[in-house]
Amino acid sequence: MEKICLLVLSFWLHFTPLFAQEPQPLTKSDILDMVDELSNWDRRGANDELGAINLITPDKRRQAAKLVREGISVSIARDVETEIAADNPKPFEHTMLSGGQTLHAQWCSDNFSVSYHGFAHSHIDSLCHNVHEQRLYNGISAKVVTPNGARKLDVHNLKNGIFTRGILIDVPALKDLDYLEPGTAIYPEDLEAWEKKAGVKISSGDVVLIYTGRWARRDAVGPWSGSQAGLHATAARWLGKRDIAVLGSDGGSEVSPSGIPGLNSPVHLLMLHSLGVHMLDNLDLEALSTKTSELNRWDFLLTVAPLAVPGGTGSPLNPIATF
């Protein structure tokens, strides 16, 4: 009997990791505690409006420039979505004002219109995009966001662009999948496992890009809404400790539904409001995933150039990864 018990104990100790349970469900109270715990408010003074962008120092930029070895560039923007779909209720509008079809035409001219926040268009969220308890990042009153635009924490602060090291975290490759299903959560353990698999280490001032295969799945099964694969809220603490500068993904960066009653976007809250980390949403990381696998390297120079819009809560953009 004693031998049987020892065998059972040995089996349990050996195989328990395979049957590990998901972390204890978080509550809204847990997230609000993390808002205070992770806060970077006053880290760089009461007047700071750049947040974690301050971590992209001149030395960091010089180091990032040295990552360009092959001379290969890859866009990570999604081509504009012009058709109404479940994930695109406000399509990109493109109209021609004049064209070359008339006999005496001298100029071809057109007009664009886009409502970029949402789940369709590649864009950046500036730090004035998230409001919590009538405050923005660094304790700035939400009253600075007026009908005429935001007087502080707007995207115009990034007019000089973002030029730093980017790292792709390819979660489907980690799990040997073509893409993640909507509602799949990505935990800190997954991020650490990818670092080991890819041989990279996320460091201060990096832009971290989370690849879920969102667009590959869309091509396979069509558009959908209401749920997405992405980071579990506990990953915010892990990324905060690494002092990342910007977080991006091919969706909204966080798992949805969040699983947290009363709080739909905890990662946005923790990143934009607490840590001061700008976010890149709805990137198209398909070509980047292919290129990183082909080159067997997952870090690169990343350049991001938002439109210079005073008062903007964000901007559509076309970021470029260069190897």
C-alpha positions as CSV (number, residue, x, y, z in Angstrom):
1,M,0.0,0.0,0.0
2,E,2.8,2.4,0.9
3,K,4.5,1.7,-2.5
4,I,1.2,2.5,-4.3
5,C,0.9,5.8,-2.4
6,L,4.5,6.7,-3.3
7,L,3.8,5.9,-7.0
8,V,0.7,8.0,-7.0
9,L,2.5,10.9,-5.3
10,S,5.4,10.7,-7.8
11,F,2.9,10.7,-10.7
12,W,1.1,13.7,-9.3
13,L,4.3,15.7,-8.8
14,H,5.5,14.9,-12.3
15,F,2.4,15.6,-14.2
16,T,0.8,18.4,-12.1
17,P,2.2,21.2,-14.5
18,L,0.3,19.6,-17.4
19,F,-3.0,20.0,-15.5
20,A,-2.3,23.4,-14.1
21,Q,-5.4,25.6,-13.7
22,E,-5.8,29.1,-15.1
23,P,-5.0,31.9,-12.6
24,Q,-7.7,32.7,-10.1
25,P,-10.3,35.0,-11.9
26,L,-9.6,38.7,-11.3
27,T,-12.2,41.1,-10.0
28,K,-12.6,44.8,-10.8
29,S,-11.1,45.5,-7.3
30,D,-8.0,43.5,-8.3
31,I,-7.5,45.7,-11.4
32,L,-8.1,48.9,-9.5
33,D,-5.4,47.8,-7.0
34,M,-3.1,47.2,-10.0
35,V,-3.8,50.7,-11.3
36,D,-2.2,52.1,-8.2
37,E,0.5,49.4,-8.0
38,L,1.7,49.9,-11.5
39,S,1.3,53.7,-11.6
40,N,4.1,55.7,-13.3
41,W,2.4,59.0,-12.3
42,D,5.0,61.6,-11.2
43,R,7.8,59.2,-12.1
44,R,9.1,61.9,-14.5
45,G,7.4,64.9,-12.9
46,A,3.9,66.4,-12.8
47,N,4.3,67.9,-16.3
48,D,5.2,64.7,-18.1
49,E,3.0,64.0,-21.2
50,L,5.2,61.4,-22.9
51,G,5.0,58.6,-20.4
52,A,7.0,55.5,-21.3
53,I,8.1,57.1,-24.6
54,N,10.7,58.8,-22.4
55,L,12.4,55.3,-22.2
56,I,13.4,55.7,-25.9
57,T,16.6,57.5,-25.2
58,P,19.2,58.6,-27.7
59,D,21.3,55.5,-26.8
60,K,18.2,53.3,-27.3
61,R,17.7,54.8,-30.8
62,R,21.3,54.2,-31.7
63,Q,21.1,50.6,-30.6
64,A,17.9,50.2,-32.6
65,A,19.6,51.6,-35.7
66,K,22.2,48.9,-35.5
67,L,19.5,46.2,-35.9
68,V,19.3,47.1,-39.6
69,R,21.5,44.4,-41.2
70,E,19.7,42.9,-44.1
71,G,18.1,46.2,-45.3
72,I,14.6,44.7,-45.5
73,S,11.5,46.7,-44.6
74,V,8.1,45.3,-43.8
75,S,4.9,47.4,-43.3
76,I,2.8,46.4,-40.3
77,A,-0.3,48.4,-41.2
78,R,-3.5,46.9,-42.4
79,D,-4.7,48.0,-45.8
80,V,-7.7,50.3,-45.2
81,E,-11.0,48.5,-44.8
82,T,-13.6,50.1,-47.1
83,E,-16.4,47.6,-46.7
84,I,-18.9,47.4,-43.8
85,A,-18.3,44.3,-41.8
86,A,-18.9,42.9,-38.3
87,D,-15.6,44.3,-37.2
88,N,-15.8,47.4,-39.3
89,P,-19.0,49.3,-38.8
90,K,-17.4,52.6,-39.9
91,P,-15.4,51.9,-43.1
92,F,-12.7,54.0,-44.5
93,E,-14.2,56.3,-47.1
94,H,-12.3,57.3,-50.2
95,T,-13.9,59.6,-52.7
96,M,-12.5,61.2,-55.9
97,L,-12.7,64.9,-56.3
98,S,-11.3,65.0,-59.8
99,G,-9.7,62.4,-62.0
100,G,-8.0,61.8,-65.3
101,Q,-11.1,60.7,-67.2
102,T,-11.9,64.2,-68.6
103,L,-10.3,65.5,-71.7
104,H,-8.6,68.5,-70.1
105,A,-7.9,67.2,-66.6
106,Q,-4.7,68.6,-65.1
107,W,-4.9,67.2,-61.5
108,C,-6.1,64.0,-59.9
109,S,-7.5,64.7,-56.4
110,D,-9.3,62.7,-53.8
111,N,-10.5,62.8,-50.2
112,F,-10.2,60.4,-47.3
113,S,-12.3,60.0,-44.2
114,V,-11.8,57.5,-41.4
115,S,-13.0,56.9,-37.8
116,Y,-9.9,55.0,-36.8
117,H,-10.6,54.0,-33.2
118,G,-12.2,50.6,-33.1
119,F,-11.4,47.1,-34.3
120,A,-10.6,47.6,-38.0
121,H,-8.0,50.3,-38.8
122,S,-4.4,50.4,-37.8
123,H,-3.9,53.3,-35.3
124,I,-2.1,54.5,-32.2
125,D,-3.9,55.4,-29.0
126,S,-2.5,58.5,-27.3
127,L,-2.4,58.8,-23.5
128,C,-5.6,61.0,-23.5
129,H,-7.6,58.2,-25.0
130,N,-8.4,56.5,-21.6
131,V,-10.3,58.1,-18.8
132,H,-10.6,56.6,-15.3
133,E,-12.3,58.4,-12.4
134,Q,-12.2,61.6,-14.5
135,R,-8.4,61.4,-14.7
136,L,-5.9,60.7,-17.5
137,Y,-2.3,59.5,-17.2
138,N,-0.2,61.3,-14.6
139,G,-3.3,62.5,-12.8
140,I,-4.3,65.1,-15.5
141,S,-7.9,66.1,-15.4
142,A,-10.1,64.6,-18.1
143,K,-11.5,68.1,-18.6
144,V,-8.5,68.9,-20.8
145,V,-10.2,66.8,-23.5
146,T,-12.7,69.3,-25.0
147,P,-15.0,69.3,-28.1
148,N,-12.1,71.0,-29.8
149,G,-9.6,68.3,-28.9
150,A,-7.2,67.4,-26.1
151,R,-5.1,70.1,-24.6
152,K,-2.7,67.6,-23.0
153,L,-1.5,64.0,-23.7
154,D,-2.5,64.3,-27.3
155,V,-0.9,62.5,-30.3
156,H,0.9,65.7,-31.3
157,N,3.4,64.9,-28.5
158,L,4.7,62.2,-30.9
159,K,5.3,64.4,-33.8
160,N,9.0,63.4,-33.8
161,G,8.0,59.8,-34.2
162,I,8.9,56.6,-32.5
163,F,12.3,55.0,-33.4
164,T,13.3,52.1,-31.3
165,R,13.7,48.3,-31.0
166,G,10.6,46.3,-31.8
167,I,10.0,42.7,-30.7
168,L,7.4,40.4,-32.2
169,I,5.8,37.8,-29.8
170,D,4.4,35.2,-32.1
171,V,1.9,33.3,-29.9
172,P,0.5,31.0,-32.5
173,A,4.0,29.9,-33.4
174,L,4.7,29.2,-29.7
175,K,1.6,27.0,-29.5
176,D,2.0,25.5,-33.0
177,L,-1.2,27.0,-34.3
178,D,-2.2,28.9,-37.4
179,Y,-4.0,31.5,-35.2
180,L,-5.6,31.9,-31.8
181,E,-9.3,31.6,-31.4
182,P,-11.2,34.6,-30.1
183,G,-11.3,34.7,-26.3
184,T,-7.9,33.1,-26.0
185,A,-5.9,34.7,-23.1
186,I,-2.2,35.2,-23.3
187,Y,-0.5,35.0,-19.9
188,P,2.9,36.2,-18.5
189,E,4.1,32.6,-18.7
190,D,3.4,32.6,-22.5
191,L,5.5,35.8,-22.8
192,E,8.4,34.2,-20.9
193,A,8.1,31.0,-22.9
194,W,8.4,33.0,-26.2
195,E,11.5,34.8,-25.0
196,K,13.1,31.5,-24.4
197,K,12.0,30.0,-27.7
198,A,13.0,33.1,-29.7
199,G,16.1,33.8,-27.8
200,V,15.2,37.5,-27.2
201,K,14.8,39.5,-24.0
202,I,12.4,42.3,-23.8
203,S,14.1,45.4,-22.4
204,S,13.5,49.0,-21.4
205,G,12.3,51.2,-24.3
206,D,11.2,48.3,-26.5
207,V,8.0,48.2,-28.5
208,V,6.3,44.8,-27.9
209,L,4.0,43.5,-30.7
210,I,1.6,40.7,-29.9
211,Y,0.8,38.5,-32.9
212,T,-2.4,36.4,-32.5
213,G,-3.1,35.6,-36.1
214,R,-6.3,37.8,-36.1
215,W,-6.1,38.6,-39.8
216,A,-5.2,35.0,-40.9
217,R,-8.3,33.8,-39.0
218,R,-10.4,36.5,-40.6
219,D,-9.2,35.4,-44.1
220,A,-10.1,31.8,-43.1
221,V,-13.5,32.2,-41.5
222,G,-14.6,35.8,-42.1
223,P,-15.0,38.9,-39.9
224,W,-16.4,38.7,-36.4
225,S,-17.0,41.0,-33.5
226,G,-17.4,40.9,-29.7
227,S,-14.4,38.8,-28.8
228,Q,-10.7,38.7,-29.5
229,A,-7.5,36.9,-28.4
230,G,-5.1,39.0,-26.5
231,L,-3.3,39.6,-23.2
232,H,-4.7,38.6,-19.9
233,A,-4.6,41.6,-17.5
234,T,-1.8,40.0,-15.4
235,A,0.5,40.5,-18.4
236,A,0.4,44.2,-17.8
237,R,2.3,43.8,-14.6
238,W,4.9,41.7,-16.4
239,L,5.3,44.2,-19.2
240,G,5.4,47.1,-16.8
241,K,8.4,45.5,-15.0
242,R,10.2,45.3,-18.3
243,D,9.6,49.0,-18.8
244,I,8.3,48.7,-22.4
245,A,7.7,51.9,-24.3
246,V,4.8,50.9,-26.5
247,L,2.4,47.9,-26.7
248,G,0.8,46.8,-30.0
249,S,-1.0,43.9,-31.6
250,D,-3.1,42.8,-34.5
251,G,-6.2,43.4,-32.4
252,G,-6.7,45.5,-29.3
253,S,-3.9,43.9,-27.3
254,E,-6.2,42.4,-24.7
255,V,-8.4,39.3,-24.5
256,S,-12.1,40.0,-24.9
257,P,-14.4,39.4,-23.1
258,S,-12.1,40.3,-20.3
259,G,-13.7,37.9,-17.8
260,I,-13.8,40.8,-15.3
261,P,-17.3,41.9,-14.4
262,G,-17.7,45.6,-14.8
263,L,-14.4,46.2,-16.6
264,N,-14.2,45.6,-20.4
265,S,-10.7,46.9,-21.2
266,P,-8.3,46.4,-18.2
267,V,-5.2,46.3,-20.3
268,H,-5.9,49.6,-21.9
269,L,-6.6,51.0,-18.5
270,L,-3.4,49.8,-17.0
271,M,-1.2,50.7,-20.1
272,L,-2.6,54.1,-21.1
273,H,-3.8,55.4,-17.7
274,S,-1.4,53.9,-15.2
275,L,1.8,53.0,-16.9
276,G,1.7,55.7,-19.6
277,V,2.3,53.2,-22.4
278,H,1.0,54.2,-25.8
279,M,-0.8,51.4,-27.7
280,L,-0.9,50.3,-31.4
281,D,-4.1,48.6,-32.4
282,N,-5.2,46.5,-35.4
283,L,-1.8,46.1,-36.9
284,D,-1.3,43.6,-39.7
285,L,1.5,41.4,-38.5
286,E,1.1,38.6,-41.0
287,A,4.0,39.6,-43.2
288,L,6.1,40.4,-40.2
289,S,5.4,37.0,-38.7
290,T,6.5,35.4,-42.0
291,K,9.7,37.5,-42.3
292,T,10.8,37.0,-38.7
293,S,10.4,33.2,-39.1
294,E,12.3,33.3,-42.4
295,L,15.2,35.3,-40.9
296,N,15.0,33.5,-37.5
297,R,15.1,36.8,-35.7
298,W,12.3,38.5,-33.8
299,D,13.8,42.0,-33.1
300,F,14.1,44.8,-35.6
301,L,14.1,48.6,-35.9
302,L,10.6,49.9,-35.6
303,T,9.6,53.3,-36.9
304,V,6.1,54.8,-36.1
305,A,5.0,58.2,-37.5
306,P,1.6,59.4,-36.4
307,L,-0.1,62.3,-38.1
308,A,0.7,65.6,-36.5
309,V,-2.8,66.4,-35.2
310,P,-2.9,68.8,-32.3
311,G,-5.5,67.6,-29.8
312,G,-5.8,64.1,-31.4
313,T,-6.6,61.1,-29.2
314,G,-4.6,59.0,-31.6
315,S,-3.8,58.7,-35.3
316,P,-4.0,56.2,-38.2
317,L,-0.5,55.1,-39.2
318,N,1.8,52.8,-41.2
319,P,4.6,51.5,-38.9
320,I,7.6,50.0,-40.6
321,A,9.8,47.2,-39.3
322,T,13.3,47.1,-40.8
323,F,15.8,44.2,-40.5
